[in-house]
Structure formats: C-alpha cells, structure tokens
Amino acid sequence: MIDNSIHALGPLFGPDFITIEINDQTNTTYALEIFPDAANPQLKQSGLATQFYYMPKQIYLAKRPDSPTDFDFSVTLFKGLMTAEDSLMPGGAPSVNGEVDAGGAFMSFSTTMAVPDSVVAGALAKLKAQDHEPPPARIAGFFQRDAASPAPLLGIVPIVDNNVTVEVPQLPGAGDNKSPWFISAQGAGHGSIEASGISSFLVSCNQMAAGAIVGALKDGRSPFIVHYNMKLLFYINACDIQMHVDVDKTFEQFSGAFAANYMGLVQADLSANYQSCITNGAITTIIQQNGTDVDADMKKVIDKQVSDMQDKAWNLVKTEIFDWQPKPDDPAKASTGACGGAAISLKMNYQKHGVKFDNQFVLNQTISKEDTVSGTLNSLEPAIKANLDKYLSIVDIGEFFKKIQVVASPNIDFGDGVSADPISEALVQVSFVDFDNPVGSDGKVKLVPVAEGFHYTPGKIDATAPVTLGRWSRDNPDDLINFSRLRLDKPSPPDWDKDKVKITKTLVYKSDDARVDLSNNSTKLVIETNTLEHNPVIGPEEVGYVYIKFFLDRPIKAPNITVTLTIQIGSRSDVIVLSNDDPKANPVGIWQLWSDKYFNETIAKVKIDVEVAPPASNFAGTAVTWSGNQAIPLNLGRIKRIVPCKIVVPALTDPEQSALVSQYILQALKEAAAK
C-alpha cells in the first residue's frame, strides 16, 4: 500500500556516490556523479518511485543560441605598425628604426554544465536496469530495487548558489627592455543556478600576451580554466558538532595568505584557507551521529564541504582578526583570479592573546555543500582547425594606438525572467581632456564630453557603421561601445594624468517595477567617476542590490495552508506568499530589491504569518492563524545576497488550536484526494 506521507528528502549527504558515463549523439562522453535520495529505502518500501540526483563532473564550452552547431567563442586580435610620425612609442618597447609592432586582443566565451536530454535519459535507463558500478556499501541500500518497483526518477542536484571564477595564464615578465605581459578576465561573478545556465567571460590581453594566447588557441590548446564554485542542497541526518577554534593559529594562517594576496581575500580564498585551518589544527571538530563518532571519510567531507561549518568558524573569529566590511562602492571585477566578489582585509593591529573559542551546534536535514566543477575550452580544437575565420577576427589598428580608447560593456540582464534586472536602458558618456585647450580659464582641466561611440560585438565588427549614442537596451544587450580621442601630447594639467577620463554612467529603471527603490525618488541614477581604467562595466552593482532566496523549513502539504512573509528593511516592507504549488517540496520565495538606500542596513526583519483555513466542506469554520518573527543578518555594502535563507515556521502553542489545525489539514487532504 502506498504511503503518501513519505516523500523525497533530497540527495543524501556523504562521501559516497556512483559515476555513470554516457555518450551523446556526437560521441561526447558525459560523466555524471549520481547521489541517492535520503528517503529511498522508505520510498521503495511504500511502493513509490525512488529518486536520484546527478551532478556533471565537467564544465563545457557553450554553443551559440542563434547557431547551435557553433561554439559561443570569439577572438578579436588587434595589430599594426606604430611609427614616430603617427603614434607615441610605448615606454620601453623595443623598436627598429623608430618603428614598433603593437597590438592586443580580447576574447569572449560562454560556458555551461548543461547535460543533453539523451544523456540524462541514458543514465536513467542504467539506473532502472541497475547497469552501473556497485555502489559503496554505505549507500548500497539506497540503490536497491526489484522488478515490481516503479521506474526511478533522476534530476539534477539542487544548486542554491554558483560563484563563477576563471583562471588565466600567469605569464612571466620578458625583461626590463621589453613590454610586460598583461592579461585580465572579467565575468558576472554569480553564475546561473539552473542546470542549463550560461556563464560568459571577457578576457583582455596586451600585445605579448595576445600572441601567446591566440597562438595556443590556433593550435587547439586551451589556456583558460573555468570553475563553478557551487553550493549544493543536500539532506543530512542529525549530527552533533563540537568546534574548537584557536584564534592565534587562524590569524597566522591568514597572515600568510594576505602576504601572497595583498589586495584582500574573496570567498574562494576564505574556503581555501578554511581547509588549511582544518589541516594545521587551527580549527578542530568532534562530529557524532547518535552518540557515536562518525567515520573518517564522513568527518572529512563534513569538515571541508559543508558551508555551515565554515560560516560557524568565521562568525567566531571575524570580529577578532578581520575587517569584515567590504568597500561599498567598488564593483566586482577580476584579474588573473576570481570573477566578482568583495574582498575582506586582515586587522593590522591584531595582538596575539591566546583566545580560543568553542561552539556546539547541530546539523540536521537540509544543508549546503560546497563543490567545484571545472572545465577547459579543449572541445574547441576541431572547430578552430576546421574554420579558424569563424572564431578569429583581425583588426589593423594602425594609428589608433595614439588615441585613448575606452571600451564600455554592459553587465545587465534585459530579459523578462524573474531574475532579470528591472532596467529599461543604460547610457555611458566619456569625457576626455580637450586636446587643443587642456586647461580652462579657471586653471582647471578642461574636459570634452563624448556621448556617441562605435558599437560592435565580439567577432562582428562593421567598420562602416556610424557612431551612435552610447546606450544599451534589450535591442543591443551585448554591444561593446568604443569611445576614442587623441591622447594629449603636451604636459597634462595639474592633478590630471594624460590617460585619465571621466566616466558618466546612467541607469534608467522600469517605472512600473515595485522592486526599484532609489533614494532620489526617481527611476534614473547617474554615477560619475574619474578613472585611469578604460574598460568600464555598467550594471546594477553600481547602485545596490538585495537578493535573498527564502525557503520554508518544511513542505506545505495541504492546499488550505498559507504562509505569508512580511520582510522589513529600513522603512520598507515587502510581502511574499508561500503556498503548496508542490506539496512534496519546501516552498521557495525570492526577495529582490534594487536600491541605493540600504548600504548600512545589517538586519532584515521577517514576520511569518501562518493561516490554516477550514476545508471547503466546512464553510462556517474559522481559520486558525498564528505568527512569529525572524531576524536575517545582512552584510554591509551595496550587494547583499543570501542563498539559501531558511524560514522556520513558528510554533503553535495552543493545544486546542493545534488540534483544529490537524483536523482541517486532514480533511482538506481527503477532499483533495477525492477529486
């Protein structure tokens, strides 16, 4: 007899899984890690379909949506001959008779971990036929099935956060009398949490690096490695944790890390140093289940991969050794490292004082597990060798290196999805030093604003196209916009470098989107910056963004149950209603806010209202309601992001009301089943 109270709990946490390899129609091999559901034995016993979850072991180069047979990859190589007559010499560049080759390149590409439907179907068939490697003994019982069992189900491991990073080559210097190597990478930072999500990157190189990188690509060798640093949702049986943190040893570990990375540490660095603290004894733990120590394999994976463990450790020591307040006005960027994220710094005045912290807590049910999937661009090799011109564009720059060139790019999702940015258009203007009269009558630098630029996309450059307004909308969401003017060839004004420009960014938000809340009570915000950077990125991170993905601590199994969240930040309140659209899954609500008003807010208050209505057959019945409150800590700064954020249903303490709730729910389920 089927027991409808039994439902899937989520992928079982632990060190064990099986691997299934399947080839798609192009004979590409996909290796999938398969995890069983924590409730599979109960599902099998109740005659229900067992559930499994897969995670790809590799990232792949994405295909272009407008041309599915082609890779989403392009290289634009700039090269030309500069002379003393038409261009200034780069400092220290080697020359022959006053001439020097000059150039550079930029590359754009997109990656995905999407698995073809045919591969998923093939893996499911192997699970059904039990045509796979024997599972480890610890999880063997979760794979058992017999001929009478329903066909198993297979879906992707739930992803709740994805921090995307890219590694670029650490090219060496070439000597004092030559141009240095330079290469940098930019990306959106946070990747998609959907199985078919796409992450895009822009890599820029100077002349020497461009020669090395493009040469490697022409030979079919990938110089880049992309990492998806994910938080995955798993189910764990209750574990009692005792954590001991030696603050002095932790400080020593981070002192070495900061010495190697003086710019500060981002989340990936925190995770790496946490692993080192576990290894060197700065952080020690005792982990038990049912009063007994877990085995070494389970302890290792809990110590090193459960996000809550790291969060608990940093919360103990962060006020002691860290300045945990990222600069609120710096947009995320990257160079030979992580794409996105805000850095923390180490306290300069820390004094060792023998402090040790102890903490006891319980991990139970839903947890976040940290995992990284990586990939290269090696699949591009046959396509490049077959048709190099499809992926490589060469531009003769000639005299243009004499100019200051600013290339602006957008980081805006103009789509219609829930996660799209509520921005109707963005504009950029670049102000250059007046070439003829660099100093005004007031003795200050004289700037000339330029609002029109040359639009193009990587791999598609129309040299005959006119310059137009520096503007992005859903009609040109991927445009790069080039602004160029002659570089000053006379002494620059005081306090103004010859390469400095003024960037004016304007974001125009949708007037009918209630999630927009700007301090100027308008839908338009203007940001001005004087900078030596010539590759500005325009996006909502300039203003401020709050993103919290709430999930209830239990499924809403009956249609007469409603949970309402009233979220307050500062003087603003928003309402999210959770219902039982899927009675087997914990309901999720996403709270998004685009605003520059809440940089310094450190708490969001959530009022939880629960209502259980009488079933349809009891029209005269009175609904039962009760409430509770929950405080959500927020970080300082422009970007506030929490994924996931658990909401706990408040307890109903009145026994009579509790009995009535049980009666209402039972009757509603019976009436729903009878339909």
C-alpha positions in Angstrom: 0.0 0.0 0.0 1.3 3.4 -1.0 2.0 5.7 2.0 1.5 9.3 0.7 3.1 10.7 3.8 6.5 9.5 2.5 8.3 11.9 0.1 11.7 12.6 -1.3 14.0 14.5 1.1 16.9 15.4 -1.2 20.3 14.0 -2.2 21.9 12.1 0.7 24.9 13.9 2.1 28.1 11.9 2.4 31.4 10.9 0.7 29.7 8.2 -1.4 28.2 8.2 -4.9 28.4 6.3 -8.2 29.6 7.5 -11.6 27.7 6.8 -14.8 29.3 7.6 -18.2 27.0 8.2 -21.2 27.9 9.3 -24.8 25.6 11.8 -26.6 24.8 11.9 -30.3 28.2 13.5 -31.1 30.0 10.7 -29.2 31.0 13.2 -26.5 31.3 11.4 -23.1 29.5 12.9 -20.1 30.4 11.6 -16.7 27.6 12.1 -14.1 28.0 11.7 -10.3 24.8 10.0 -9.0 23.5 10.5 -5.5 20.5 8.7 -4.0 17.7 10.4 -2.2 17.9 10.2 1.6 14.4 8.6 1.7 14.9 5.9 -1.0 14.5 2.9 1.4 11.2 4.4 2.7 10.1 5.3 -0.9 10.8 1.7 -2.1 9.1 0.2 0.9 6.0 2.3 0.3 5.8 1.3 -3.4 6.9 4.8 -4.6 9.5 5.7 -7.2 13.0 6.1 -5.8 14.7 9.4 -6.6 18.3 10.0 -7.7 20.2 13.2 -8.4 23.1 13.8 -10.8 25.9 16.4 -10.9 28.1 16.8 -14.0 31.8 16.3 -13.4 32.9 18.9 -16.0 32.0 22.3 -17.5 31.7 22.6 -21.3 32.1 25.3 -23.8 28.5 26.5 -24.7 27.0 26.7 -28.2 25.6 29.8 -29.7 21.8 30.0 -29.3 21.4 31.5 -32.8 23.7 28.9 -34.4 23.6 25.7 -32.3 26.4 24.0 -34.3 28.9 26.7 -33.5 30.6 27.4 -30.2 29.9 30.6 -28.3 33.5 31.8 -28.6 35.3 34.6 -30.4 38.7 36.3 -30.5 39.4 39.8 -31.8 43.1 40.4 -32.4 44.4 44.0 -32.8 47.7 44.5 -34.6 49.5 47.2 -36.5 52.7 49.1 -37.0 53.3 52.2 -35.0 55.8 54.9 -36.0 57.2 58.1 -34.5 55.1 60.0 -37.1 51.7 58.6 -36.3 51.9 57.3 -32.7 53.6 57.7 -29.4 56.1 54.9 -28.5 55.1 52.6 -25.7 57.6 53.2 -22.8 60.5 50.8 -23.0 59.2 49.0 -26.1 61.9 47.6 -28.4 62.0 49.3 -31.9 63.8 49.1 -35.2 64.5 52.4 -36.9 61.8 54.1 -34.8 59.1 51.5 -35.6 57.5 49.0 -33.2 54.8 46.4 -33.7 51.9 46.9 -31.4 48.6 45.1 -30.7 46.4 43.2 -28.3 43.4 41.0 -28.2 40.2 40.3 -26.4 38.3 37.1 -26.2 34.7 36.4 -25.2 33.3 32.9 -24.5 30.5 31.2 -22.6 30.4 28.0 -20.6 27.7 25.7 -19.3 27.3 22.5 -17.4 24.1 21.6 -19.2 23.7 17.9 -19.9 21.8 16.8 -23.1 18.4 15.2 -22.5 19.6 12.0 -24.2 22.4 11.7 -21.7 20.0 12.1 -18.7 17.7 9.5 -20.3 20.6 7.1 -20.8 21.7 7.5 -17.2 18.1 6.9 -16.0 17.9 3.7 -18.1 21.1 2.4 -16.5 19.7 3.1 -13.0 16.5 1.3 -13.9 18.4 -1.7 -15.2 20.9 -1.5 -12.4 23.6 -1.4 -15.2 26.2 0.5 -13.3 29.1 0.1 -10.9 28.3 -1.4 -7.5 27.5 1.4 -5.1 29.7 1.7 -1.9 28.4 -0.3 1.0 27.4 2.7 2.9 24.8 3.7 0.3 24.1 0.3 -1.3 20.7 0.0 0.3 19.6 3.3 -1.3 20.0 1.8 -4.8 18.1 -1.4 -4.3 15.0 -2.1 -6.4 13.2 -5.1 -7.8 11.1 -5.9 -10.9 7.9 -4.6 -9.3 9.4 -1.3 -8.3 8.3 1.8 -10.2 10.8 3.4 -12.6 13.2 5.6 -10.7 13.4 9.4 -11.1 16.5 11.4 -12.0 17.1 15.1 -11.6 20.0 17.5 -11.0 21.3 18.1 -7.5 19.6 21.4 -6.4 22.0 24.4 -6.8 21.4 27.3 -4.5 24.5 29.5 -5.4 27.2 29.5 -8.0 30.3 31.7 -7.8 32.0 31.5 -11.2 35.8 32.0 -11.5 38.2 31.8 -14.4 41.9 31.0 -14.3 44.1 32.8 -16.9 47.8 32.1 -17.6 50.3 33.7 -15.2 52.6 34.8 -18.0 56.1 35.9 -16.9 57.8 39.2 -17.5 60.1 39.4 -20.5 62.9 41.6 -19.2 63.4 45.3 -18.4 63.7 46.4 -22.0 60.5 44.8 -23.2 56.8 45.3 -22.8 55.4 43.3 -19.8 52.9 40.6 -20.2 49.3 41.6 -19.3 46.1 39.6 -19.2 42.9 40.2 -17.3 39.5 38.5 -17.1 36.0 39.7 -16.3 32.8 37.9 -15.7 29.4 38.3 -14.0 30.7 36.6 -10.8 27.5 34.8 -9.9 26.5 32.2 -12.3 23.2 30.6 -13.0 21.8 28.1 -10.6 19.8 26.4 -13.4 21.1 23.2 -15.0 21.2 24.8 -18.4 22.7 28.1 -17.2 25.3 30.1 -19.2 28.3 32.0 -17.8 30.1 34.5 -20.0 33.6 35.9 -19.8 35.7 38.6 -21.4 39.5 38.3 -21.5 41.8 41.2 -22.5 45.4 40.9 -23.4 48.2 43.2 -24.4 50.4 42.5 -27.4 52.8 39.9 -26.0 50.0 38.0 -24.1 47.8 38.1 -27.2 50.5 36.4 -29.2 50.9 33.6 -26.7 47.1 33.1 -26.1 45.9 33.3 -29.7 48.8 31.1 -30.8 47.8 28.5 -28.2 44.2 28.6 -29.3 45.1 28.2 -33.0 46.9 25.0 -32.1 43.8 23.8 -30.3 45.2 24.3 -26.7 43.0 26.0 -24.1 44.8 28.5 -21.8 41.8 29.0 -19.6 40.2 27.0 -16.9 36.7 27.9 -15.6 35.4 26.9 -12.2 31.8 26.8 -10.9 32.1 27.1 -7.2 28.7 25.9 -6.1 26.6 25.5 -3.0 24.5 22.3 -3.4 21.5 21.4 -1.3 21.8 18.0 0.4 20.0 16.2 3.2 21.9 15.0 6.3 20.8 13.0 9.3 21.3 14.9 12.6 25.0 15.5 13.5 26.2 16.9 16.8 29.2 19.2 16.2 31.7 20.5 18.7 34.0 23.1 17.1 37.2 24.4 18.7 38.9 27.5 17.0 42.4 28.7 18.0 42.3 32.4 17.1 46.0 32.9 17.1 46.7 29.9 14.8 43.9 31.1 12.5 45.4 34.6 12.3 48.8 33.0 11.4 47.2 31.1 8.6 45.6 34.2 7.1 48.7 36.3 7.6 50.5 34.1 5.1 47.5 34.2 2.7 47.3 38.0 2.8 51.1 38.3 2.2 50.5 36.4 -1.0 47.4 38.4 -2.0 47.7 42.0 -0.7 44.5 43.0 -2.5 42.4 41.1 0.1 40.6 37.8 0.0 37.4 36.8 -1.7 35.1 33.9 -0.9 37.1 31.3 -2.8 40.2 32.3 -0.7 38.2 32.0 2.5 37.2 28.5 1.6 40.8 27.5 0.7 42.2 28.9 4.0 39.4 27.2 6.0 40.7 23.9 4.5 44.2 24.8 5.7 43.0 25.7 9.2 41.4 22.2 9.4 44.6 20.6 8.3 47.0 22.5 10.6 44.8 22.2 13.7 43.7 25.9 14.0 40.2 24.5 13.7 39.3 21.1 15.2 36.0 19.4 15.4 34.3 16.4 17.0 31.3 15.1 15.0 28.9 12.5 16.2 25.7 10.8 15.0 23.5 9.0 17.5 26.2 9.5 20.2 28.9 7.8 18.2 31.8 9.4 16.3 31.3 9.4 12.5 33.9 7.6 10.4 36.9 9.4 9.0 35.5 9.7 5.5 32.2 11.2 6.7 34.1 13.6 9.1 36.4 14.8 6.3 33.6 15.7 3.9 31.5 17.4 6.7 34.6 19.4 7.8 35.6 20.5 4.4 32.5 20.8 2.3 29.5 21.9 4.5 29.0 25.6 4.2 27.5 25.9 7.7 30.8 24.7 9.2 32.8 27.5 7.6 30.1 30.1 8.5 30.2 29.0 12.1 34.0 29.2 12.2 34.2 32.7 10.6 31.4 34.0 12.8 33.5 33.1 15.8 36.7 34.9 14.7 35.7 37.5 12.3 35.5 40.4 14.8 38.8 39.3 16.2 41.1 39.1 13.1 39.1 40.5 10.1 38.0 43.9 8.9 34.8 42.3 7.6 33.4 45.3 5.8 34.0 45.2 2.0 34.3 48.7 0.4 30.7 49.5 -0.6 31.5 51.4 -3.7 33.7 49.0 -5.7 32.0 46.9 -8.4 33.2 43.4 -8.7 35.9 42.7 -11.2 38.8 40.3 -11.7 42.3 40.0 -13.0 44.0 36.6 -13.1 41.7 35.4 -10.4 38.1 35.2 -9.3 35.4 37.0 -11.3 33.4 39.0 -8.8 33.1 39.1 -5.1 34.1 41.6 -2.4 37.4 41.3 -0.5 38.0 41.4 3.2 41.1 42.6 4.9 43.1 41.4 8.0 43.3 43.6 11.1 46.6 45.4 11.1 46.7 45.9 14.9 45.9 42.3 15.9 47.7 41.2 19.1 48.1 37.5 20.0 46.3 36.9 23.2 45.7 33.1 23.5 41.9 33.3 22.8 40.2 30.0 21.9 36.5 29.7 21.0 34.3 26.7 21.4 30.9 26.2 19.8 28.3 23.4 19.9 25.6 23.1 17.3 23.6 20.6 15.3 23.5 20.0 11.6 20.1 18.5 10.6 18.1 17.9 7.4 18.8 20.5 4.7 22.4 21.7 4.4 24.6 23.5 1.8 27.5 21.5 0.5 30.4 23.3 -1.3 31.6 21.7 -4.5 33.6 22.8 -7.5 33.2 21.7 -11.1 35.8 22.8 -13.6 36.4 22.7 -17.4 38.6 23.9 -20.2 37.9 25.0 -23.8 39.6 22.0 -25.3 36.4 21.0 -27.2 37.1 24.0 -29.4 40.1 22.4 -31.1 38.4 20.6 -34.0 36.2 23.6 -34.8 39.1 26.0 -34.9 41.2 23.8 -37.1 38.2 23.3 -39.4 37.3 27.0 -39.8 39.6 29.5 -38.0 38.0 32.5 -39.5 34.7 31.7 -37.9 36.2 32.4 -34.4 39.1 34.8 -35.1 38.8 38.4 -36.3 41.9 40.5 -37.0 41.7 44.3 -36.9 44.6 46.6 -38.1 44.8 49.3 -35.5 47.4 51.4 -37.2 47.4 54.9 -35.8 44.7 54.2 -33.3 47.2 53.3 -30.5 47.9 57.0 -30.4 44.5 57.5 -29.0 42.9 56.9 -25.7 40.3 54.2 -26.3 37.6 53.4 -23.8 35.5 50.3 -24.4 32.4 50.1 -22.2 30.5 46.8 -21.7 27.2 46.0 -20.0 26.5 43.6 -17.2 22.7 43.8 -17.4 20.1 41.1 -17.9 17.4 42.8 -20.1 15.3 39.7 -20.2 11.8 39.0 -18.9 12.6 36.4 -16.3 12.1 36.8 -12.6 15.9 37.2 -12.1 16.2 39.8 -14.9 17.3 43.4 -14.0 14.4 45.9 -14.0 16.4 48.3 -16.2 15.0 49.7 -19.4 18.1 51.3 -20.6 21.7 52.3 -19.6 23.8 55.1 -21.0 27.5 55.9 -20.8 29.4 59.1 -21.6 33.2 59.6 -21.6 34.8 63.0 -21.0 38.3 63.4 -22.4 40.9 66.1 -21.9 40.4 68.8 -24.5 43.3 68.1 -26.9 43.7 71.7 -28.1 43.0 73.5 -24.8 43.6 71.1 -21.9 43.4 73.9 -19.2 40.4 76.1 -18.9 40.2 79.8 -17.9 39.8 78.8 -14.3 43.1 77.0 -14.3 41.5 73.5 -14.0 41.4 70.7 -16.5 39.0 71.2 -19.4 37.0 68.1 -20.4 35.1 67.4 -23.5 32.1 65.0 -23.0 31.5 62.4 -25.7 28.1 60.7 -25.7 28.4 58.8 -29.0 30.6 55.7 -29.6 31.3 52.9 -32.1 29.0 49.9 -31.4 30.2 46.3 -32.1 30.0 42.8 -30.7 32.9 40.4 -30.3 33.6 38.7 -33.6 31.3 41.0 -35.5 32.8 44.4 -36.4 31.2 46.6 -39.2 33.9 49.2 -39.8 31.4 51.3 -41.9 28.8 51.6 -39.1 28.3 55.1 -37.8 29.0 56.1 -34.2 25.7 56.3 -32.2 24.6 57.2 -28.7 26.3 55.2 -26.0 23.2 53.3 -25.0 22.1 49.8 -24.2 18.6 48.3 -24.1 17.1 44.9 -24.8 17.7 45.6 -28.6 21.5 45.6 -28.1 22.3 43.9 -24.8 25.7 42.6 -25.8 27.2 45.6 -27.5 30.6 46.8 -26.7 30.9 50.6 -27.2 34.2 52.2 -28.1 35.0 55.9 -27.4 38.3 57.3 -28.7 40.0 60.6 -28.7 43.6 61.8 -29.3 45.9 61.3 -26.4 47.3 64.5 -25.1 50.8 65.2 -26.5 51.6 68.1 -24.2 52.1 68.4 -20.5 48.9 67.4 -18.7 47.1 69.7 -16.3 47.9 69.5 -12.6 46.4 66.5 -10.8 45.2 65.0 -14.1 47.0 62.2 -15.8 47.1 62.1 -19.6 45.2 58.8 -19.6 42.6 59.8 -17.1 39.0 60.1 -18.3 35.7 60.9 -16.6 33.0 58.1 -17.0 29.4 59.1 -16.6 27.0 56.1 -16.2 23.3 56.5 -16.3 20.9 53.6 -15.3 17.2 54.0 -16.2 15.0 51.6 -14.2 11.5 50.5 -15.2 8.9 52.8 -13.6 6.4 50.1 -13.0 8.7 47.7 -11.1 8.0 47.9 -7.4 11.3 46.3 -6.6 13.1 49.6 -7.6 13.6 52.0 -4.6 16.1 54.8 -5.3 16.9 57.5 -2.8 16.2 60.3 -5.3 12.6 59.1 -5.7 13.3 58.7 -9.4 13.8 55.9 -11.9 17.1 57.3 -13.1 20.5 57.3 -11.3 23.7 58.9 -12.6 27.2 57.9 -11.4 30.3 59.9 -12.3 33.9 58.6 -11.8 37.3 60.0 -12.7 39.5 57.0 -13.6 42.5 55.6 -15.4 40.5 52.4 -16.2 39.4 52.3 -19.8 37.1 49.3 -19.7 34.1 50.3 -17.6 31.4 47.8 -16.9 27.8 49.2 -16.4 25.4 47.2 -14.3 23.1 47.3 -11.3 26.0 46.7 -8.9 26.7 50.4 -9.4 23.6 51.2 -7.4 22.8 48.4 -4.9 21.1 45.1 -4.9 19.5 42.8 -2.3 18.8 39.2 -3.2 17.5 36.7 -0.6 16.2 33.2 -1.6 13.9 32.2 1.3 12.9 28.6 1.7 10.5 27.2 4.3 11.8 24.5 6.7 9.0 22.1 5.6 6.7 21.4 2.6 3.2 22.8 2.6 1.3 19.6 2.1 -2.3 20.8 2.1 -4.0 23.4 -0.2 -5.6 25.2 2.8 -2.3 26.3 4.3 -0.8 29.7 3.5 2.4 31.2 4.9 2.9 34.9 4.4 6.3 36.6 4.8 6.4 40.3 5.5 10.0 41.5 5.1 11.1 44.8 6.5 14.4 46.5 5.7 14.7 50.1 7.0 11.3 51.7 6.4 10.4 49.4 3.5 8.2 46.3 3.7 7.5 43.7 1.1 5.2 40.6 1.2 5.8 37.1 -0.2 3.1 34.5 0.0 4.2 30.8 0.1 1.7 28.1 -0.9 1.6 24.4 -1.7 2.2 24.5 -5.5 4.4 21.4 -5.0 3.3 19.6 -1.8 6.5 17.5 -1.8 9.0 20.4 -1.9 9.9 23.1 0.5 8.3 26.3 -0.9 10.7 29.0 -2.1 10.3 32.8 -2.3 12.8 35.2 -3.8 13.1 38.7 -2.5 14.9 41.2 -4.8 15.4 44.9 -4.3 17.3 47.3 -6.4 18.2 50.3 -4.2 20.9 52.6 -3.0 19.2 53.3 0.3 20.2 50.2 2.4 24.0 50.0 2.3 24.3 50.3 6.1 21.4 48.0 7.0 22.6 44.9 8.8 19.2 43.3 9.7 16.1 42.3 7.7 13.1 41.5 9.9 10.7 38.8 8.7 7.2 38.4 10.1 5.9 34.9 9.5 2.0 34.7 9.4 0.6 31.2 9.1 -3.1 30.6 8.2 -4.9 27.2 8.0 -8.3 27.6 6.5 -11.2 25.3 7.1 -11.7 22.8 4.3 -14.3 23.6 1.6 -16.9 21.3 3.2 -16.8 23.4 6.4 -17.9 26.8 5.1 -18.8 28.2 8.5 -15.4 27.2 10.1 -13.0 29.8 11.3 -9.4 29.9 10.0 -6.6 29.4 12.5 -3.8 31.9 12.4 -0.6 32.4 14.3 2.6 34.4 13.8 6.3 34.6 14.6 9.3 36.7 13.8 12.8 36.0 12.4 15.8 38.3 12.0 18.0 37.9 9.0 21.6 39.3 9.4 22.9 41.2 6.3 26.4 42.2 5.3 27.4 45.9 4.8 27.8 47.2 1.3 26.0 47.6 -2.0 25.5 43.9 -2.7 23.5 41.9 -0.1 23.0 38.3 -1.2 21.8 35.3 0.9 21.3 31.9 -0.7 19.6 30.0 0.8 17.8 31.5 3.8 15.8 29.1 5.9 12.5 30.3 7.4 11.3 28.4 10.4 7.5 28.0 10.9 6.6 29.4 14.3 5.3 27.0 16.9 1.5 26.9 17.6 1.4 26.6 21.4 -2.4 26.5 21.9 -3.3 22.7 22.0 -6.9 23.3 21.0 -5.9 25.4 18.0 -3.2 22.8 17.1 -5.8 20.0 17.2 -8.1 22.1 15.0 -5.3 22.7 12.5 -4.6 18.9 12.3 -8.3 18.3 11.7 -8.5 21.0 9.0 -5.4 19.7 7.2 -6.5 16.0 7.3 -10.0 16.9 6.0 -8.6 19.1 3.2 -6.2 16.3 2.1 -9.1 13.8 2.0 -11.3 16.2 -0.1 -8.4 16.9 -2.5 -7.7 13.2 -2.9 -11.4 12.5 -3.7 -11.5 14.9 -6.6 
